[in-house]
Amino acid sequence: MGPPQKARGGAIDIEASARPIAVVNRISLSYYFRIAASLLRQANIYRNENNILDLYVILLRYSSLLCETIPKHRDYLAFKSREKVFYDKLLDVMKELESLKPVVQRQVAEHNGGGTVESNTNSLNGNYATTRRIEQHTPSLYTPQPFVGSTNGTLQKSFHAGRQVPSLPNVQPDRQIQKQFMKLPYPSEETLARHSILGPNGLRGRWNGPVTGIKVQYPSNFELTQSDMTSLIPSNLNQDASNGPSTAPPDSSTNDNEDMKSVLSLDDGRWSVSVPAEERNPLPSASLEEELFQLNIKQPSPPPVLAEVQRPISPSRIADPTPGLPTSGTARFQNLHVPIKLMECFLRVAESNTKRSLETCGVLAGTLKKRTFYVTTLIIPKQKSTSNTCEATNEEELFEVQDTGSLFTLGWIHTHPTQSCFLSSIDLHNHYSYQVMLPEAIAIVMAPTDTRKHGIFHLTDPGGMGVIHDCQERGFHPHKAPLDGSPIYEQCSHVYMDTDIKFDMIDLRER
């Protein structure tokens, strides 16, 4: 999360600042390990700046990510050996948390207005027990609290009131789900009988065979004539038919018939009773078949049906074009500075696509210094674009550029060549992954044809983050409003346009 969050009355709330991250399986497991790497990079900066409070929060987030979030990912068991280094680092992180706890307790108590250490630092207790659990690989107990990016009560878990970080991920992720199913009442005998494939008596009943006289009749010989066979063969193959059909030896045919009957017969001895002739369906007479053949009467084909065409939905109809105003809760985010000339530069880069009504996207990367993020690099990745969407490709190349420069991913920027300035449903899902990695991450929308040329947005937290976390839809689609009544996304209040920042532009499309 961001810096230690101030609760009502200005008190620092460590627990709220370091909420666990809810896992989303549509985000790759490797991306969660990139979040871990980003947290370690932040921790190094805070450590060098002697920023104890922020360092403590970041280390808590790191331990939560590795112990609670990543083990619940569907691909957890298949993670690569090179990512094991993050778990090797975990024990050192827990030891550092334990050593920092007394200092953090004192600072929180002083900041919260003279209260006692014990009364102001409930969220810091229990780190010794946490370390012991990690060393012993034993499971921990935790009570329901909201995840970052989740509003669904069934998905919400967090640390114990004493800030107990869970053990290493040897606990089955679906244990809680199993407990829920164990609490379900056992169905009654009547219910089981009603839904049993064995009938209303279930296993206690006596099996009754099929009704006498009902038996599948398999043909003993082919009833098609030579002319019928000829009509079914393509014209270019009819020459072979003139030689006559091949015949098998009589004994072979008889044996095959007997084998087929022995395999397919379900007779238990009660089917030997012959069915009266009057109950059998009479076969069409030869004269009727001949008349139908002469009249060339065939079964009519069904008429063609017009395929239902789903018209594309305009992006402006499936997202709120008027985002919410900045809320007071955004004060918990660290400030983020954007070069004032960056937007103008990006529009020049996107000009050729904009003339063709194609979107263009870029990634905002930068540095962290004294609790402030600075956008210092604009990266234009290889991408696929339409008039309403833009998707970066070859992400490994993009990550390599950021890792080489030790850059944080601070957000993204994209154009709306023909639309107004807003975030579509696809944009909201794209931005979710940025904000999960860094809560301060922003989404800049450039709309040259709109009266409002640009907007700087982010998802509300926890409202908007929870809605997108729970949404399984793809493409353009509407979203329900957050349960807390907040908008899904809002304008940012922690962003400053800076005239003094110099930035680099890297266009990977030219490589």
N, C-alpha and C positions, 0 to 999 in steps of 0.2 A: 504494500500500500504506500501511501505517501508519508509525510511526516506524522508524528504522533498526533492523533486527532483530538481536538478539544471537545469535551462533552458539554452539556448545558452548564452554564455558569463559568465557562472557560477552563475547566479541568481537563487535563490530558487523559485520554482513554486509550491505553496501549492495546487493549483487547479489540476495540473497534478498528484500530489502525492496522492490525495484523490478522484480519479475518482470513480463514482458509479460502482457497480458490476452488470453485466447483469444476469438476472435470466435464469436458465436452468431447465426446468420441469423434465428432467430425473434425476436430482439430488434431493434427498428427501428434504422436507421442514425442517425436523429435522436437517439435515446437515447444513442448512443456520443458524439455531439457534446455532449450535456448532461454526460456524464462529463468531457469535456475542459474545459467551462466550470467545472465543480465543482473540477477540479484547479487551474485558474488562480486561482480564488477562494482555495483553500487556500494556494497559493504566495504570494499577496499578503499573507495573514495572517502566514505564517512569515517573509516578508521584512521586514514591519514590526516583528516581534518579534525580529528578528535571530537566528532559529533556522536556522542554515546547514545543518545535517545534514538536517533534515526538508524544507527548501526544495530541497535537492539531489535528494532521493529523489522528491519530487513532480514536479520538472521532468523527471527521467528517465522517470517514468511517463507524463508528458504526451507526450514525444517518442516513446516506444514506442507509445502509443495511436495517434498520428497516422501513424507510419511503418510499423508492423507489423500493428496490429489492424484499423483502419478500412479500409485498402486491400483486405483480404481479404473484406470484406462483399460480399454479392451485389449490393447496391444502391449500391455505392460510386460508380460512374460517373454516377449520377443525383442526387448530393447537390446541395443548393440553393446558389446563389451566395452567400447570406448566411452560409453556413457556411465559406466560403473564408477568412474572417478568421482562423480557427484555424491554417490553414497559413501565412498571412502572419505569424503570431506565432511560428512554429516556429524561424525563423532567429535571432530574438532570444533564444529559449529556449536554443538551442545555444551561442550566444555567452556567455550567463550561466553555463551549465554549465561552459564552459571557464575562465571567470574564477573560479568557485567551487572548482574542483578542487584547487588547492594548499591552500586553507584546510581543505577536507574531508579531504584526505590527512593534514594535521597533526592534526586533531581525532581522526580514526579511530586514528592511530598512538598518540596519547596515551591514548585510552580503552582501547586493546587491550593496554596494559601495557608500554610502553617499547620495543616493536619498532620496526624501521626503517620509514620511510614506504613504501619500495618493497615490503616484505614484507607489509604490512598493507592495502594498497590496490590489489590487483590489479584489482578491479572498477571502478576509476576511470580506468584507463589508456585511451588511445586516443581521447579526446574531440576532440583536434585533428583527427585523421583523420576522425572523425565529421562535424565541421563541414565539412571539405573535401569529403566525399562528398555532403553535402546541397547544397552550393553547385554542385557539378559534376553533380548528378543521376545519380550512378553507383550501381549496385547494391552491396550489401555481402554479406559471407559471415558466417554465424553457425552455431553448432553446436547440436545438440539439447539443450535444457533445458526443464524444465516450464513451461508457461504457467500463469497464474493461472486456476484453474478447469478444468484439463484433466489427466487421468491417462493419456490414450491416447498411446502413443508416436508414432503416425503424425501426431498433431496438435501435437506438442510442438516448439517452436522458441524460441530465446531469443537473447540477445546473445552475441557472441564473448566469450571469456574476458577480453579487454581492454575489455569494455563498449562494443562498437562499436554505436552506434545506427544503424539502417538509413537509407537515403536516402529522399528523398521518394517517394511511391508511384507511380512510373512503371514499376515492375517488375511483370510479370504474376504474380498471386497463385498461379496453378497451375503455376508453373515447376518446383517441387519434385515435383509429381505427375507432370509430363511426364518428368522424369528417371527416376522410378521405373519408368514403363512402358517407357522406352528400355532398361532393364536386363533386361527379360524376354526369355527365349530365343525365337528365331524358330521358329514351328511347322514340323514336318517336312512333306515332300511328302505322306506318307501321311495325316497329320492333315488337311491342307488338302483332299486328294481326298475323304476320308471325309465332310467337312462341306460340300463344294461343291455348289451347286445345279445345276452343270453335269454332275454325275455323277462316277464314280471316276476318269475320265481328265482332268477339269478342262478347261483351255483347250486342251490338246494333243490332246484327243480329237476325234472326229468326231461331229457331231450326228446323232442318229437320230430320225427322225420318229415319229409315233404308229403303233401297229400297224394294218396294213391292215384295213379293215372296221369299225373303231371310229369312229363319227362321230356327232356330236350331231344329232339329228333335230328340226328345227323344224317346227311345224305350218304347213301351207300355207293352211288355212282354219279357221274356227271350227267346232267339232264340237258346240256346244251347240244344242239345239232351242229353239223359241220358248217352250215351257213351262218349260224350264230357266231361260231368261233371265228369264221372268216371276217365277219363284220367288225370284230373287236381288234383285229390285227391291222396295223398301219399298212397303207397301200404299197409302200416300198418293200414290205416284208411278205406280201401275199404270195410272192413267187415260191417261197419256201413251203407255203401251205399247200401248194399244188401237189407236192410229193406225198401228202397225207400225214396225219398225225402219227407220232410214234406210239407204239403200243408196248405195254409191259407184259411179261409172261403171266398167264392166269394165276398160277400159284402165288406169285409175288403180290398180285393185287389182292387176293383173298387174305393172305397173311397180314398185309398192311391194314386191311379193314378190321380184322380181328384185333390187332394190336391197338388200333385207334379206339375201338369200342371198349377195350379193357381199361384203357387209360382214362377216357372221358366219362365212362359210366359211373353214375352215382347210385346205382340200384342196390338196395339192401335186401332184396328178395320180395319186397311188397309191390315193386313196380312191374312185376311180370304179368300182372293182370292186364289184359288188352283193353284198350279204350274202345267203346262201342263205335261202330262206323258212323252212326248218326251224329255223334258228338265231335267228330273230326271236321276240320275245315275242308270243304270240298275243293279240289284243285280245279283250275279253269279247264274247260273242255278243249280238246284239240281244235275243234272248229272255231271257237272264240279266239284262240291264239292266232289261228291262221287269218281270220278276218282283221284282227288288230295289226298283224304284220303287213297285210296287203294295203290297209289304209295308211300305213306308216305313222301310226299314232304313237307319240312319245310323251313321257312325263314332262310337263312344262317346267322350265327353270324359273326360279323366283325372280321377280322384277328387280332391277338395280335400285339401290337405295343411296341417296345423296349422303356422303360422309359428313358428319358434323364437324364443322371447323370452329376451333376455339380462337376467337379473336384475341390478339395480344392486349394486355392491360397497360394503359399508359402509366409510367412510373409516378407521375404526379398525382394519380388517384389512389395509390396504395401506401403513401407515407404522408405524415403531417407536414405540409409545406410551411407551417409556421411553428418552428421549434420553441420550446419553453425558454423563459428568461433564466439567467443564471440564478441558482439557488444559493442560500447561505451555506449549504453543506460543502460547496466547492472550495471553501476556505481551507479545507484540509489538504488540498493539492499543493504541491510545490509549484512555483512560478515557472513558466516556459516562455522563452523569448524567441520570436521569429523575425528574421531579417525583413525589413519593409520592402526591399527590392526583389525578394524571392518570388512573390506572386507574379510580378511583371515578367520576370525571367521565365517562369513556367509557362505563361501564356504564349510567349514567343516560341518556346519549344513545341508547344501543342498546336501552333497555328495551322500547320498543314493538315492535321487531323480535324481541327475545328471547322475548316472550310469544307471538309467532306462529311460533316456532321458525325464524326467519330470521337468517342471519349479518349482522353489521355490520362494516365495516372503516374504518380511519382511517390517515392518514399522519403520521409523527413527523418534524417538521422543527425545526431549531435552529441554533445558532451554535458557533463554535470559538474558544476563547481559551486561550492558554498550554497547548497540546497536550491540551486536554480539550474534548469535545463536550458541549453542553447542549441538551436537548430543551426548547424554549421555545414551540412551537406544535403544537397538535393540529388537523389538518385533516380534516374529514369530507367526502369527495368525493361527487358523484352516483354512484350505484352500482346494480347489479343483484344481487339476493340470492336464495339458496335455503337450504334447511336445512343444506347441506353446503358451499356455495361463496359467494363474494362477489367481485364484479368491479367495479372503479372504471371509470366512464365519463367522457367529456369531460376527458381528461387535460390538454388545453391550458389549461383553466381552472385546474386544479390547479397546473400548472407556472407559470402567470402569478402566482399567489399567492406561490409560493416565490421567484420571481425578483424580484418587487417588494420583498420583505423581505430579499433577499440571504440566504436560508435554505438550509442544507444539508439534503438528504434523509437522515435518520438511521435510517429503518426504518419499520415499520408495525405496526399493532395490529388484531386482529380477534377476534370472539367465536366460541365453539363452543357454541351454545345447548343442544344435545342430546348433544354428544360430550364425551369426556374431554379433558384438556389435553395436546395433542401437535400435531405438524405433519404434515398429510396430504401425499400426493404432490403435489397441486395447490399446497399451501402452499409446499412446497420449491421448486417451479419459480418461483412468484411471488417468493420471497425471493431467488432467485439474482440477479435483476436489481438488487435493492437492494444486495446485497453486492458485485456487480461494480463498481457505482458507488463505494461506500464500504465497505472491508473491515470497518469497525466497526459497520455497520448491523445492527439487531436486529429480531427478530420476536416480538412479545408476543401470547400467546394467553390470552384470558379465557374460562374454562369455569365458568359459574355453578353447574351441576349436578354438578360433579366435586368430590371432596374436596380436590383441589389446584386452587385457584381460578384461578391464573394461572401462566404460565411464560414465561421470556425466553430465546430460543434464537437460534442462528445456525448456518450450515453449517460443517462442519469444512473446513479448508483445509490441504493441497490435496485431501484425500480426498473429502469430500462435494461440494465445488465441481466436482471432476472428474467425479463420477458424474452430476450434474445437467447438466453441460455436454454430456456424451456421450449423454444420454437424449433420444430423439426421440418418446417416447410422449406422449399427451394424456389428460386426464381422470384418474380414479383408477386407479392401477397400482402394482405393486410395483417396488422398485429393488434392484439387486444391491449387496452390501456393497462399500465401497471396497477397493481392492487392498492398501492399507497396514494393513488391519485395524481402522481407526478407524470409529466410527459415522458416519452420513451427517450428522447434526446433533447439537448438544450444547447444554448450558446455558452461558450466558455468564459469564465471570469478570471482564470489564472494565466491567460495568454497576453503577452505584451509585444507590440510591434516595435522593433528596435532598429534604429538607423545606423548604429555603430557596428553591428555584427557583419563580418565578412563570411561569405559562404562559397563552397565549391559546388559545381554541377557536374555530375558524372552520368553520361548517357550510355547505358549498356546496349542500347539498340544498334550502336555503331560498331560494336565489337564482333 
